[in-house]
Structure formats: structure tokens, C-alpha cells
């Protein structure tokens, strides 16, 4: 069997793998991407993109049922769930095809199959590929291999997805009927987004979270505001909760849940399990290498290099934060480093986190608690959306922008936001942190009026007792 030679082989065509391949192709390297399923990975096909299409539909449904606030009236407002889901899948398919076009444009060889490390060939690494459609294995070799195999949903005993009553994210994205009663287990970004979608579409939703609060990685104040907003929408939220038992019926699931010293018995139509992820480290040929695995994630240095020379790991497989934009940035960094360019390691505190619920949540940098624990003397600024003209005009007065500064140096330590369009606005603070801007420079920045982004400026001013509109 002959071996095809490349400069880089990338195992996995998700947002880390395909972006890395595009950049490597732009830099003149000969690149192969091995993908077992669909280009774009989970993010594009079963995660980030199609869920946003669903959430957009749920936002429209919410607006249509609240037209009176804007002076409109409509009778018999309804939706076609099949068409909502069909549009979501079409958006994912369109973008997946677009990825294929971009890879072809940049002369990247795409191989549809399952790839695994398969020893050495001189100073090169071999990768064997089992074609997805069957047939003889394909042998590839390159001095550099990037592992970008991603992750899958964590499964709890007794809550294994069965494609009918207990759903993973996959089943939750393609419902054939809208469940009247729904329990979402886990209140990270994935769980909260599904809870928001189904509640806005009309389901009765209960969120069950083992931690003491929802959105546990977010700033505690923002987490509390999110809980109030969701409960106002009619969601039931149980924190510090434990699933005691699960019993399946023909069309329903009965759960016994302990929370707050009380036992809750509830029967629902469907359960969504969103309790984290597990790295895809199995069967990819790590045996016999120096690569170290810690709790299903490959250990890497700040440049995404593993302990095995010439092998890198990026994205979800390389550990938290489990975000597509983190994977893409790592992929570009690896490609440029392999091409001989100077690169800088990524600071995890400069990676924004976004949750696309209603209201949206976004953040970057340290939470208030983390900054205090790190020994900083801090100044905290807060500005509510109710003081922002554009937010009120849009009918979106529910929200808050919070900034955290080092009281001694003026460094922006963190920024945390809840409200309409904050997932678009957070990048302003990301640029500020990446560019190491201080409070003084942010104060002097002119924000356009009227925009919701003015609340970002006011939150900076508020940290120094200078807010103008609240």
C-alpha cells in the first residue's frame, strides 16, 4: 500500500481542524484533512450553528406573542415545528458545503474516513484512514499531525439517550413534536440554550442543576439575574439538585429529584441531558506514544504541542474552554507555527464565552470572585439596560453590564453582561483585554448613540463613580 505524503495531516474537520487546514493551505503547505462524518464537525452540523437557527425561531415566536407592546395585533399566531427544524438543518447543510468549497479553494485534500496514528515513517508520522464508505485503508504520512477529534456528550448512568424519551443535543435539535413538559439536566450553555428554545416555543421547562446556581462558570451576579429572568418566563429551576431515580413509561419519564432538602416527583414528556462532554480520545492511536491524557483530554503546552514531537492537539480534545472560537484560534496558531511564523500562545482569560438564551449572556476575563481570590484590589462598575435609550426603544430593558478593574493599574480584569445582543457586544471588551487597554483609555473611547453598546461605556465610568445616565 503506497503512502501519500503531506506537510500536515489534520484528524478532524470541525471548527479547529478545517480552519487550521485553510490557514495552512494559505501558507503554501500541503494539507490533508481526515473527517469521519461531516465537514464543520459537531459545531456546524449539530451544535453552534443549527441551535442558533432554532433560537432565532423561538425569538420570533416570543415577539409574535408580544406584539401588543409594539402596537400590533395578530390572530391565530402559530408555528410549523417541522419547518422550523427543516430550516435549521438547511442552514447547517449550507455552511457545511461552504466549508468544503473553502478547503478545495485552498488546495486541501479532504479524506472521508476515520483516522488514527499509525507509527512512524522516518521523521514522519503515519496516519491510517479507514474510509467511511468501506474499502481498503489509506496510508498518509507527514512530519506534523494535528489531532482535532473533538468531543461528545457525557452520559450519566440511568440517563442514557434513547432517541425517544431521553434526548442528547442531537435529538433535542430535531423534535418531531413539541414536548408539553420538559426537564433539562445541566445548566451550562448547552442546557440553558435548549431550555430557552423550548420555553419560548411553549413547553413547560424545569432545569435541574447539581451546582448551587445555574450557569456556574459565569459571574455569580449575572447568574442570579439570569435565574430571575428565566423564572419570570415561567421556568422552574432546581439547583443543588440530584437525580435520585428515573422511570420510563410508554410516552413519559418520571423523575425523583432531591433539591434544597425536598424531594420533587415529576412526570414529563421528555428529558434533555446536557451534563458536559467527553473527549474523543479512543481508537485514534495514542497507544505507544508519549501523549498524555487527563480525564479524556489530551495534555498540551501553551502552543498546543503534545508530549510527542510533531503531534499537536486543538479544540475540545485539548480541554476547556470547550468553545469553537478557541479551537479555530488554536488551529491557526498551529498552522502558522508549523509554517515557521512567530506566534503567541493564547491567554484563556481573553477567550469570550457566550450563551444565546433570552436574555443573552456573555463574558470575558475574571469573575468578581476570581479576581478577589487572586488577591486583586478591584473596582466594579455596573450599568443596567433600563438606563440605556436604545434598549428601552427596542423593548429590551432587562439587562446589565458589569466591569471589573484592577484598582491599582486600571487593567480590565473582566467584563460580564446579560441582555439583548450582548453576545455581539462582548467583543469590544475582548479587544480591550487583548490590547491591554486601561480604564483611562476605555473612558476616552467614544461610543455611538443611540446604541446598546453605550451601556458598556457607562459600566466603565460606573467603576469610577462617573456613570452619566443612572
C-alpha positions as CSV (number, residue, x, y, z in Angstrom):
1,X,0.0,0.0,0.0
2,X,1.5,3.3,-1.1
3,X,1.6,6.2,1.4
4,X,0.5,9.7,0.4
5,X,2.9,12.5,1.6
6,X,1.8,15.8,3.2
7,X,3.2,18.6,5.3
8,X,0.4,18.4,7.8
9,X,-2.3,15.9,8.4
10,X,-5.3,17.0,10.4
11,X,-7.5,14.4,12.0
12,X,-11.0,16.0,12.4
13,X,-12.7,18.6,10.2
14,X,-14.5,20.6,12.9
15,X,-14.0,24.4,13.6
16,X,-10.5,23.7,14.8
17,X,-9.4,21.2,12.1
18,X,-10.9,22.9,9.0
19,X,-9.8,26.4,10.0
20,X,-6.3,25.1,10.6
21,X,-6.3,23.4,7.2
22,X,-7.4,26.6,5.4
23,X,-4.7,28.7,7.1
24,X,-2.0,26.1,6.4
25,X,-3.1,26.0,2.7
26,X,-2.9,29.8,2.5
27,X,0.7,29.5,3.8
28,X,1.6,27.1,1.0
29,X,1.6,23.9,2.9
30,X,0.4,20.6,1.5
31,X,-2.5,19.6,3.8
32,X,-4.9,16.6,4.3
33,X,-8.0,16.7,6.5
34,X,-9.4,13.4,7.6
35,X,-13.1,13.6,8.7
36,X,-15.3,10.7,9.6
37,X,-18.7,12.4,9.3
38,X,-19.4,16.0,8.1
39,X,-17.1,18.9,7.5
40,X,-17.7,21.5,10.1
41,X,-17.9,19.0,12.9
42,X,-20.4,19.0,15.7
43,X,-20.4,22.8,16.0
44,X,-21.5,23.5,12.5
45,X,-23.7,20.4,12.0
46,X,-25.1,19.6,15.4
47,X,-24.2,22.5,17.7
48,X,-23.4,26.2,17.4
49,X,-25.0,26.9,14.1
50,X,-28.2,24.9,14.0
51,X,-29.1,25.7,17.6
52,X,-28.8,29.4,16.7
53,X,-31.3,28.9,13.9
54,X,-33.7,27.3,16.3
55,X,-33.2,30.0,18.9
56,X,-33.9,32.6,16.2
57,X,-37.2,30.9,15.5
58,X,-38.0,30.9,19.2
59,X,-37.2,34.6,19.5
60,X,-39.6,35.3,16.6
61,X,-42.3,33.2,18.3
62,X,-41.8,35.2,21.5
63,X,-42.2,38.5,19.6
64,X,-45.3,37.3,17.8
65,X,-46.9,36.6,21.1
66,X,-46.0,40.0,22.5
67,X,-46.9,42.2,19.6
68,X,-49.2,44.4,21.7
69,X,-46.2,46.0,23.3
70,X,-45.3,47.5,19.9
71,X,-48.8,48.5,18.8
72,X,-49.5,45.5,16.7
73,X,-52.1,42.7,16.8
74,X,-52.3,39.3,15.1
75,X,-54.7,36.4,15.4
76,X,-54.1,32.7,15.4
77,X,-50.3,33.0,15.7
78,X,-48.8,29.5,15.3
79,X,-45.7,27.8,14.0
80,X,-44.9,24.7,12.0
81,X,-42.3,22.8,14.0
82,X,-41.3,20.6,11.0
83,X,-40.4,23.8,9.0
84,X,-38.6,25.3,12.0
85,X,-36.4,22.2,12.2
86,X,-36.0,21.9,8.5
87,X,-34.7,25.5,8.2
88,X,-32.2,24.8,11.0
89,X,-30.9,21.7,9.2
90,X,-30.7,23.6,5.9
91,X,-28.6,26.3,7.5
92,X,-26.2,23.6,8.8
93,X,-26.1,21.9,5.4
94,X,-25.4,25.1,3.6
95,X,-22.5,26.0,5.8
96,X,-21.0,22.5,5.7
97,X,-21.0,22.6,1.9
98,X,-19.3,26.1,2.2
99,X,-16.5,24.6,4.3
100,X,-15.9,22.0,1.6
101,X,-15.7,24.8,-1.0
102,X,-13.2,26.7,1.1
103,X,-11.0,23.7,1.6
104,X,-11.0,23.0,-2.1
105,X,-10.2,26.6,-2.8
106,X,-7.1,26.4,-0.6
107,X,-6.0,23.1,-2.2
108,X,-6.6,21.0,0.9
109,X,-7.1,17.2,0.4
110,X,-10.2,16.0,2.2
111,X,-10.5,12.3,3.0
112,X,-13.8,11.0,4.3
113,X,-12.9,8.3,6.9
114,X,-11.7,7.6,10.4
115,X,-8.1,8.5,11.0
116,X,-5.7,7.1,13.6
117,X,-2.0,7.5,14.3
118,X,-0.1,4.5,12.9
119,X,3.6,4.7,13.8
120,X,6.5,6.5,12.1
121,X,7.9,6.6,8.6
122,X,11.4,8.0,9.1
123,X,11.0,11.5,10.6
124,X,7.3,11.5,9.6
125,X,4.1,10.3,11.3
126,X,1.9,7.8,9.6
127,X,-1.9,8.1,9.8
128,X,-4.1,5.2,8.6
129,X,-7.6,6.0,7.4
130,X,-10.5,3.7,7.3
131,X,-12.8,5.0,4.5
132,X,-16.3,5.9,5.7
133,X,-17.8,4.0,2.8
134,X,-15.7,1.0,3.3
135,X,-12.8,-0.4,1.2
136,X,-9.0,-0.6,1.7
137,X,-7.4,1.5,4.3
138,X,-5.5,4.6,3.2
139,X,-2.0,5.4,4.4
140,X,-0.8,9.0,4.9
141,X,2.4,10.5,6.3
142,X,3.5,13.9,7.4
143,X,6.1,15.5,9.8
144,X,3.2,17.2,11.6
145,X,-0.1,15.8,12.7
146,X,-2.9,17.9,14.4
147,X,-5.4,16.0,16.4
148,X,-8.8,17.8,16.3
149,X,-11.2,14.9,17.1
150,X,-13.4,17.0,19.3
151,X,-15.8,15.6,22.0
152,X,-19.2,14.0,22.5
153,X,-21.9,14.4,25.1
154,X,-21.2,13.0,28.6
155,X,-23.7,10.3,29.6
156,X,-24.9,9.7,33.1
157,X,-25.9,6.2,34.3
158,X,-29.7,5.8,34.0
159,X,-30.0,8.8,31.7
160,X,-28.6,7.2,28.5
161,X,-30.2,8.9,25.5
162,X,-32.7,6.5,23.9
163,X,-33.8,8.8,20.9
164,X,-37.3,8.8,22.2
165,X,-37.8,9.9,25.9
166,X,-34.3,10.9,26.9
167,X,-32.5,13.2,24.5
168,X,-29.0,14.3,23.9
169,X,-28.4,17.5,22.0
170,X,-28.9,15.7,18.7
171,X,-32.4,14.6,19.4
172,X,-33.2,17.9,21.0
173,X,-32.4,19.7,17.7
174,X,-34.8,17.6,15.6
175,X,-38.0,17.2,17.6
176,X,-41.0,15.9,15.6
177,X,-43.4,17.2,18.2
178,X,-43.1,19.9,20.9
179,X,-43.0,18.3,24.4
180,X,-45.5,19.8,26.7
181,X,-43.4,19.2,29.8
182,X,-39.6,19.0,29.6
183,X,-36.7,18.6,32.1
184,X,-33.3,19.8,31.2
185,X,-30.5,18.3,33.2
186,X,-27.5,20.7,33.3
187,X,-27.4,24.4,33.2
188,X,-24.3,25.2,31.2
189,X,-24.5,27.0,27.9
190,X,-26.0,23.9,26.0
191,X,-28.6,23.1,28.6
192,X,-29.7,26.8,29.1
193,X,-30.0,27.3,25.3
194,X,-32.3,24.3,24.9
195,X,-34.3,25.4,27.9
196,X,-34.7,28.8,26.4
197,X,-35.7,27.5,23.0
198,X,-38.3,25.1,24.3
199,X,-39.8,27.6,26.8
200,X,-40.1,30.3,24.1
201,X,-41.8,27.7,21.9
202,X,-44.3,26.9,24.6
203,X,-43.0,24.0,26.6
204,X,-43.2,23.8,30.4
205,X,-39.5,23.7,31.4
206,X,-37.7,22.6,34.5
207,X,-33.9,23.0,34.8
208,X,-32.0,20.6,37.2
209,X,-28.5,21.7,38.2
210,X,-26.2,19.9,40.6
211,X,-24.3,23.1,41.4
212,X,-25.6,25.7,43.7
213,X,-26.5,28.1,40.8
214,X,-27.2,28.0,37.1
215,X,-24.6,29.0,34.6
216,X,-22.0,28.1,37.2
217,X,-18.9,29.3,35.2
218,X,-20.4,32.8,34.9
219,X,-20.1,35.7,37.4
220,X,-22.4,35.0,40.3
221,X,-24.3,38.2,40.0
222,X,-25.0,37.6,36.3
223,X,-26.0,34.0,37.1
224,X,-28.5,35.3,39.7
225,X,-30.0,37.8,37.2
226,X,-30.3,35.0,34.6
227,X,-32.2,32.9,37.1
228,X,-34.7,35.7,37.9
229,X,-35.3,36.3,34.2
230,X,-35.9,32.6,33.4
231,X,-38.2,32.2,36.4
232,X,-40.1,35.2,35.3
233,X,-40.6,33.5,31.9
234,X,-42.1,30.5,33.8
235,X,-39.2,28.1,34.1
236,X,-38.8,26.1,37.2
237,X,-35.2,25.9,38.4
238,X,-33.8,23.4,40.9
239,X,-30.2,24.0,42.0
240,X,-28.1,21.9,44.3
241,X,-30.1,19.1,42.9
242,X,-29.6,15.3,42.5
243,X,-31.5,12.8,40.3
244,X,-32.5,10.0,42.6
245,X,-34.3,7.8,40.2
246,X,-35.6,7.7,36.6
247,X,-38.5,5.6,35.5
248,X,-39.6,5.4,31.8
249,X,-43.2,4.8,30.7
250,X,-44.6,4.4,27.3
251,X,-44.6,8.1,26.5
252,X,-43.4,9.8,29.6
253,X,-40.5,9.9,32.1
254,X,-40.9,10.1,35.9
255,X,-38.0,11.5,37.9
256,X,-37.4,11.8,41.6
257,X,-35.2,14.8,42.3
258,X,-33.7,15.9,45.6
259,X,-33.0,19.7,46.0
260,X,-33.0,22.0,48.9
261,X,-33.8,19.3,51.4
262,X,-37.0,18.5,49.5
263,X,-38.0,15.7,47.1
264,X,-39.6,16.5,43.9
265,X,-41.5,13.9,41.9
266,X,-42.3,14.9,38.3
267,X,-43.6,13.2,35.2
268,X,-42.6,14.8,31.9
269,X,-42.7,14.1,28.2
270,X,-39.0,14.4,27.5
271,X,-35.7,14.8,29.3
272,X,-32.7,16.5,27.8
273,X,-29.3,15.5,29.3
274,X,-26.7,18.3,29.0
275,X,-24.2,17.4,31.6
276,X,-20.9,18.1,29.9
277,X,-18.7,16.5,27.3
278,X,-16.1,13.7,26.9
279,X,-13.1,14.0,24.7
280,X,-12.8,11.6,21.7
281,X,-9.5,10.0,22.6
282,X,-10.4,6.4,21.9
283,X,-9.1,4.4,18.9
284,X,-7.0,7.3,17.5
285,X,-3.7,5.6,18.0
286,X,-2.4,7.3,21.2
287,X,-1.1,4.0,22.5
288,X,2.6,3.7,22.2
289,X,3.1,7.4,22.1
290,X,4.3,9.9,24.8
291,X,0.9,11.7,24.6
292,X,-0.7,12.2,28.0
293,X,-4.4,12.0,28.5
294,X,-6.1,13.6,31.5
295,X,-9.8,12.9,32.1
296,X,-10.4,12.2,28.4
297,X,-8.5,15.3,27.2
298,X,-5.0,15.4,25.6
299,X,-2.5,17.4,27.6
300,X,-0.8,20.2,25.6
301,X,1.6,23.1,26.2
302,X,0.6,26.7,25.5
303,X,1.3,26.2,21.9
304,X,-0.9,23.1,21.6
305,X,2.1,20.7,21.4
306,X,1.7,17.3,22.9
307,X,4.5,15.4,24.6
308,X,5.1,13.6,21.3
309,X,7.2,15.6,18.9
310,X,5.3,16.7,15.7
311,X,1.9,16.0,17.2
312,X,-0.5,18.7,18.3
313,X,-4.0,18.7,19.8
314,X,-6.5,21.5,19.4
315,X,-10.1,22.3,20.4
316,X,-12.3,20.3,22.7
317,X,-9.9,17.3,22.7
318,X,-7.3,19.6,24.3
319,X,-9.5,20.7,27.2
320,X,-11.5,23.7,28.3
321,X,-12.9,26.1,27.5
322,X,-14.9,24.0,25.1
323,X,-15.6,26.7,22.5
324,X,-15.5,26.7,18.7
325,X,-13.7,30.0,18.5
326,X,-11.0,28.7,20.9
327,X,-10.5,25.7,18.6
328,X,-10.2,27.9,15.5
329,X,-7.7,30.2,17.1
330,X,-5.6,27.2,18.2
331,X,-5.8,25.8,14.7
332,X,-4.5,29.0,13.1
333,X,-1.7,29.2,15.7
334,X,-0.6,25.7,15.0
335,X,-0.6,26.2,11.2
336,X,1.4,29.4,11.4
337,X,3.9,27.8,13.9
338,X,4.4,24.8,11.6
339,X,4.9,27.3,8.7
340,X,7.7,28.9,10.6
341,X,5.9,32.1,11.7
342,X,6.2,33.7,15.1
343,X,3.1,33.0,17.2
344,X,1.9,33.9,20.7
345,X,0.2,31.5,23.0
346,X,-3.5,32.2,23.6
347,X,-4.5,33.6,27.0
348,X,-7.6,31.7,28.2
349,X,-8.8,34.8,30.0
350,X,-9.1,36.6,26.7
351,X,-11.5,34.0,25.3
352,X,-15.1,35.2,25.4
353,X,-18.0,32.9,26.4
354,X,-21.5,33.4,25.0
355,X,-24.8,31.8,25.8
356,X,-27.6,32.5,23.3
357,X,-30.6,32.3,25.6
358,X,-33.2,35.0,26.2
359,X,-31.7,37.2,27.7
360,X,-28.3,36.5,26.3
361,X,-25.2,36.1,28.5
362,X,-21.6,37.0,27.6
363,X,-18.4,37.3,29.4
364,X,-14.6,37.6,29.2
365,X,-11.8,37.5,31.8
366,X,-12.1,37.1,35.6
367,X,-15.3,37.0,37.6
368,X,-15.5,39.2,40.6
369,X,-15.0,36.3,42.9
370,X,-12.0,35.0,41.0
371,X,-10.4,38.5,40.9
372,X,-10.8,38.7,44.7
373,X,-9.4,35.2,45.2
374,X,-6.4,36.2,43.1
375,X,-5.6,39.0,45.5
376,X,-6.6,42.0,43.4
377,X,-8.0,45.2,44.9
378,X,-10.8,45.8,42.5
379,X,-13.2,48.5,41.3
380,X,-16.5,47.2,39.9
381,X,-18.8,49.1,37.6
382,X,-22.4,48.2,36.8
383,X,-24.8,49.7,34.3
384,X,-28.4,48.4,33.8
385,X,-30.1,48.4,30.4
386,X,-33.0,50.3,31.9
387,X,-30.7,53.4,31.7
388,X,-30.0,52.9,28.0
389,X,-32.2,54.6,25.5
390,X,-31.7,52.1,22.6
391,X,-32.6,49.2,24.9
392,X,-35.8,50.8,26.1
393,X,-36.7,51.8,22.5
394,X,-36.2,48.1,21.4
395,X,-38.4,46.9,24.3
396,X,-35.3,45.2,25.9
397,X,-34.8,47.0,29.2
398,X,-33.8,43.8,31.0
399,X,-30.0,43.6,31.3
400,X,-26.8,44.6,33.0
401,X,-23.2,45.3,32.0
402,X,-20.6,44.7,34.7
403,X,-16.9,45.6,34.6
404,X,-14.1,44.6,37.0
405,X,-10.8,46.7,37.1
406,X,-7.6,46.4,39.0
407,X,-7.8,49.4,41.3
408,X,-4.1,49.9,41.2
409,X,-3.2,49.6,37.5
410,X,-6.6,50.2,35.8
411,X,-6.3,46.8,33.9
412,X,-9.7,45.5,32.8
413,X,-9.8,42.1,34.7
414,X,-13.2,41.0,33.5
415,X,-16.5,42.0,31.9
416,X,-19.8,40.3,32.3
417,X,-23.1,41.0,30.5
418,X,-26.7,39.9,30.4
419,X,-29.3,41.3,28.0
420,X,-30.2,41.7,24.3
421,X,-27.3,41.4,21.8
422,X,-24.6,41.1,24.5
423,X,-23.1,38.2,22.5
424,X,-22.3,40.7,19.8
425,X,-21.1,43.4,22.1
426,X,-18.7,41.4,24.3
427,X,-16.0,41.6,21.6
428,X,-15.4,45.2,22.5
429,X,-14.2,44.1,25.9
430,X,-12.2,41.2,24.3
431,X,-10.3,43.7,22.2
432,X,-9.7,45.8,25.3
433,X,-8.2,42.9,27.1
434,X,-6.2,41.6,24.2
435,X,-4.8,45.2,23.6
436,X,-4.2,45.7,27.3
437,X,-6.3,48.8,27.4
438,X,-6.8,50.5,30.8
439,X,-9.7,52.2,32.4
440,X,-8.4,55.6,31.2
441,X,-8.4,54.5,27.5
442,X,-11.8,53.0,27.8
443,X,-13.2,56.1,29.4
444,X,-11.9,58.2,26.5
445,X,-13.4,55.9,23.8
446,X,-16.4,57.4,22.0
447,X,-19.4,55.1,21.7
448,X,-22.1,55.8,19.1
449,X,-25.5,57.0,20.2
450,X,-28.1,55.5,20.3
451,X,-26.7,52.0,20.8
452,X,-26.9,49.4,23.5
453,X,-23.1,49.4,23.4
454,X,-23.2,52.7,25.3
455,X,-24.0,50.6,28.4
456,X,-20.5,49.2,28.0
457,X,-19.0,52.7,28.3
458,X,-21.3,53.6,31.2
459,X,-20.2,50.4,33.1
460,X,-16.6,51.6,32.7
461,X,-17.5,55.0,34.0
462,X,-19.5,53.5,36.8
463,X,-16.4,51.7,38.2
464,X,-15.1,55.1,38.9
465,X,-18.3,56.7,40.1
466,X,-18.8,58.5,36.8
467,X,-21.9,56.9,35.2
468,X,-24.0,59.6,33.5
469,X,-27.3,58.0,32.9
470,X,-28.0,56.0,36.1
